[in-house]
Structure formats: C-alpha cells, structure tokens
Amino acid sequence: MDIILLRSLINKPENEYLDFKKGLYVKANYENLLKDVLAMANAKITGSRYIIFGVKETAGQEKKLFDVKEPVDAATYQELIFENIEPQLTCHLNYLTYNDCLLAVLEIVEPKSQPYLLKKDYGKLNKGLCYIRRGSKNDFALRSDFDYFYKQGQFEIHILDRFLSATDVESGCATLECSFRNCTDFPITIYKGYLEVWDSKKMRSQHRLFGHSRHIPGADFRLAISPKDEVTKPFAFGFESSDCIRLEMDEYGHSDLDFNFKLYLIDTLGNEYLGTAENGIVFAKGDFLWKVKIRK
C-alpha cells in the first residue's frame, strides 16, 4: 500500500471492494471485523479489497478524516482472521499519514478460493456463516451465490483419448491428449504436472509434464490459461525405456495390463488439481523398447 493508491481509494465511493470506517475494530466488535472481511472476500469481483480506517463517508459521498487512535498490531487482526475464516486469507494492515491524519488500511489480498466461511463459533456468530458484499452493503449468502462460487471456481482436467503413446524417442516423451479448462474468473498458470499410471493395485510409473507436442521446454514448462478458456492438446510427459519394463510391455510395445491414469496439475498458488481416466492404454515403439528386447 502506498500513498498514491490510498489517495485513489479515498476518492472513490464505498463499493464491493472498498469500505470506510471511522475507527479501528476493538476487541468488543471483532465480530464485525469477521463479518466485514467475510463479506468482502466473497464479493463477486477480482482483485484485492480494502477497509480504510480513519475515514467517514457522508451521504453526499464526501469524506471526513479522523486520526486513528491507539493503533493495533497487524498480527492481532491477521491471527483473528486466520483462526476463524476458511479457506485461508492473506491480509495486511498498514498505517499511512494522509493530509496530516494517521489512517490504517486493511488489505484483503485478492481472494481466489470462494466461498469463505466462518470455521468455528465466535461470539454470536455461528460456524459456517457466509456473508457476501453487494455494492456497499453486507448480506447473507444465498443459494444462488453458492451456485456462482462453485461454478466459477472450477478448473477441469479431461483426459480425452486415454492413449499414452511413446513413439518419439528423440523427445524422450510420451503424449496424451488432454483438455485443461479454466472455468474460473481468474487466470491460472500451471507450473508443474505429473501423470501416474496405475494397474488395479499399485502405481506402475510416474511421468513429469514437460510441455505439449509442439512445445516441449522440459521441467521448466509453464502453461498460462486465461479465465473461461480451454487448452486442448497432446501433452508431453517424460518417458524412459525402463518405464516399458515397469508397465510389463512386450517387444512390440504392448501390455496386457489394464491401466488407470491420474493426472495432477499444480498452479503457481499451490492449488492442486486432479483428473482421472480408467481403461487407459500405453503404447511404445522404437528405441524406447531396447531394455525390453534385451530382457527377452
């Protein structure tokens, strides 16, 4: 938070991401702090949200400034929010001097895991409470709000042809056609992925995501997917000649085992996504099979 952003916010009216308070929350009204943070975290917008202390908005949207008295340690609010709201929110409390007045700003850093709920009873607030901010007012979340949260909050992995093909020895990869669908309102960047191949009882092999058939940079592969967008390609996964033995392939690159696929993707925020497919097939040819042929 800097003075330029603070000035810009003070010049705006209260809205879904902005609230003004004359003074800081004290222990006697921490319930209000939790309700306000919940409501703003669940607002149907993107970006961070701000509660500015030391500012009062009049009916004509004019602002009156007040010195913040007895500043609160930032850790006090952070601990209260961490212990009572789930999933976890990142919040910062900063103090700035503006027009000779000491103000405080509580920033709720871009929530991306809606809905946020109260995870235990607190005072008169009950576990499971869910507030949402509509305009400049807080309200109870409705069924339609939860429908929105869960619909817009999905990232989908679809394994399309269920055929892992290891035919390009030069790339050292096998390809599997997949569709990654970002149904959220936020951009998602995948920075890591791996495919597990299982038989009916155990994992047989694991393969790192290295790229897709036309772009295979290696372990540093990154895939950015825009909101409401889909990427469908033959994705490339690391494959070694020893994998052919683990998968009990014959010298022709076939296996009699029935395989299931588990594809894990991890984004830059640490969120993990899983896609599965049953009755998968793994096929290899060429120099991928040299260890199998030696054993034969």
N, C-alpha and C positions, 0 to 999 in steps of 0.2 A: 504494500500500500504506500503510495506517495501522495504528495500534496496536490499534484495535478489531477489524479484520479479522484481524490477526495473532493476537490472543488467541483469536478464534473458531476459527481453523485449528489452533492448538496443542491446543485442547481436543477435537479430532476424532482418530479413529484414521487410520492410513495407508489410502489408498484410491486410486481411479483418478486423482484429481486432486491428491493430496497425498502427499508423500514427505518424510521427515525424514533429515537427515544430521548426524553429529556435527561434521564439519568441512568446509571448502570443498574443492572439487576443486583439486588442484595439477596441474602440467603432466604429471607422471608418470601420472596417471589421467584425463587428458582423454578417453580412450576411453570411460570410464564416464559422463562427462558427456554425451557424444554419445548413448550408448545410452539413458540415462535420459530425455533430452529427446525423443528419437525415440519412445520408448515412451509417454510421457505425451501427446505431441502426437497420437498415433494412438489414444488411448483413445476408446471409443465413448460419449462424453458431450458435453455442451455446456458452454461457459464456459471461463474460464482455469484453468490448472493451476499448482501451486506446489511448489517444493522449498525446504524451510526448513533452513538450516544452523545448527548450534549446539543441535540438539535430538536426543535419542536416545530412541526408544520401547522400553520394556521389554516382556517377554512379557505382562504384565498391562495393557498399553497406558498405563502411567504414563510421564510424560515427565521426562527429566533434561536440564537446561540446561547448556551449555558456552559460554564466551566464544569467539567467532570470532577466531582468531589470524591476523595478517598479512592483512588484508582485500585482496581482489583488485579491481582496477579493473573496473568493469562492462563497459567496452569490450572487455576481453580475452575474456570469455565471449560477448558479443554477436558479436564478429568470428569466433570459432571456430564458432559455430552458423551464422552467415551463410555462411561459406565452405564448410561441409561438409554442410549439410542443405538439401534441396529438397522442395517449394517453400519460399519464404522464410517464416521465422517471426519474429514480434516478441517479444523477450524483454527483461525489465527485471530488474536486480539492485539491490536496495535493502538498506540497513543500518538496523536499528532496535534500540533498547535496550529490553529486556523483562526485568522482575524483576532489574535490575542486571546483566544479561548482554547483550553485543553479539551480535545474531543477524543473519543475512542471509537474504533471500528472493529466489529466482529465480522470477519470474512468466513463464510461457509464455502469452502473451495469446491467448485464445480461438482456437485453430486452426480454420480453416474450409476447408482445401484438402487433406484427407486423400486418399490416404496420403502420409506424409512418409518420404523415403528418404535414405540417405547418398549424396551425389552424386559422391564420389570415394573412393579408398582412403585410410584413415587408420590408421596403425599396423597392428594386426592386424585391423582392421575392413575389410570389402570393400565396394566400390562397389555400391549397390543394396540394402544392408542395410535391413531394415524390422522394427522392434520394435513391440510393442504392449503396453500395460499392461492386465493383467487383475486386478482387485482391487488388491492392494498388491504384485503381482509383475510383472516384465517377462518377455515371452515373444516368440519369433519369430512374425511374422505368418503366417497360414495362407491357403490359397486362399479359404476361407470369409470371412476378414477382407477380402480384396481385393474379393470379390463384394459385401460390405456397403458398402465405401467407394465403389465406383463406382455402385452402385445408389442409395445415399442422397445421392450427390454431384451429381446431375444437375439441371440446370434446362433445361426443354424449351420450344422455341418451335414452334408448329404454325400454319402459315398455312392456314386452312380452306377458304374458298371461292375463293381465288385471283382475286378480282374486286375491283379497286380502283376505287371508284365516287366520282367527283367531281360531286356533284349539288347540294350545299348551299353556294351561293355566299356566303351570309351568314356562315357559319362560317369560310370560307376553307380548308376541309379536305376531304380525300377519306377514305373509310372502307374498311377492310379487316378482315374478320372473322378473328380470331386467338385462339389459346389459349396462355396462358403457364402452365406447370406447374412448380411448385416441389416437386421430388421429394426435396429435402434435408431435413435435420433442423434447419435454421436459417431464420429469417426473411430474406427478400431484399427490398430496396427498389430498384426501378428508378428511376433519376433522369434517364436520357437514352436516347433511341432514335431511330433513323432508318431509313428504308426506301429502298433503292436499286432502281431499275427498269432492267434491262439488256435489250438485244437480244442477238443471238447473238455480237456482237463487242465492244460497249462499253456503258458506263453511260450511260443516256439522261437520267435525272433522279434527284434525291435529295429526300426528304421527311422533315421532322422530326416525331417523335411529339409530339402536342400533348394527347392525352387519349383518351377514348373517346366514343362517340356521345352519351352523356347527361351527360358532364362533360368540358369542353374548356377547361381553365385556361390553356393556352398553353405556352411554353417552360419554365415552372417546374413542369410536371406531374411528380408523383411517384406511384409505384404500389407499395404495400407488399403483399407476398404472404406469407402465413403458411406455416410448414412443412407439407408434404404437402397443399398447397392448389392450386387451379387457378382462373384468371381467364379467362373466355371472353367476349369482347365484340367488337362492331365498333369497332376502334380508329381514331382520327382522326389523319391525317397532313397536314401543311401542303401546300397545293396552290395553284399560281398559274396564271394564264392563259397565261403563257409556257411552262409545262410542256406544254400542249397542242401547242405547236409543236415542242418537243423530242421529243415522242412521236409526231410525224407524224400527228396526228389530222385527220380531215376535218371539215367544217362540222356534221356530225351527232354528233361526239364519238367516232367510232370510229377505230381504227388497224389497218392490215393487218400490223403487225409482231408477231412472236412475242416475248413478254416473259418474263423470269425475275425473280423477286423475291429480294432479300437483305435480311433484317430483322435489324438489330443492336440489342441492348439492353445497357446498361451499368449496373451496380449501384453502390451508394454505396461499395463497397470497391474499385471499379475493375475488377471482373471483367467481361469482355465475352462475350456470348452471341450466337449466330448461328442464324437459321432461314432456310431457303430453300424456294422453290417454283418449279417450271417451268410453262410454258404458262399464264402469268398473262394476265389481261385488264384493260385500263384503259379506263374509260368516263367521259365528261364531258358535261355539258349546261348550258344557260343561259349566263349571263354569263362562265363560265369560257372560253367559245369565242370571245369577241369579237375577240381578236387573230387567230385562225384565219380568221374571216369577213372581216376587213379584208384579209388577205393574199389571200383568194380573189378 
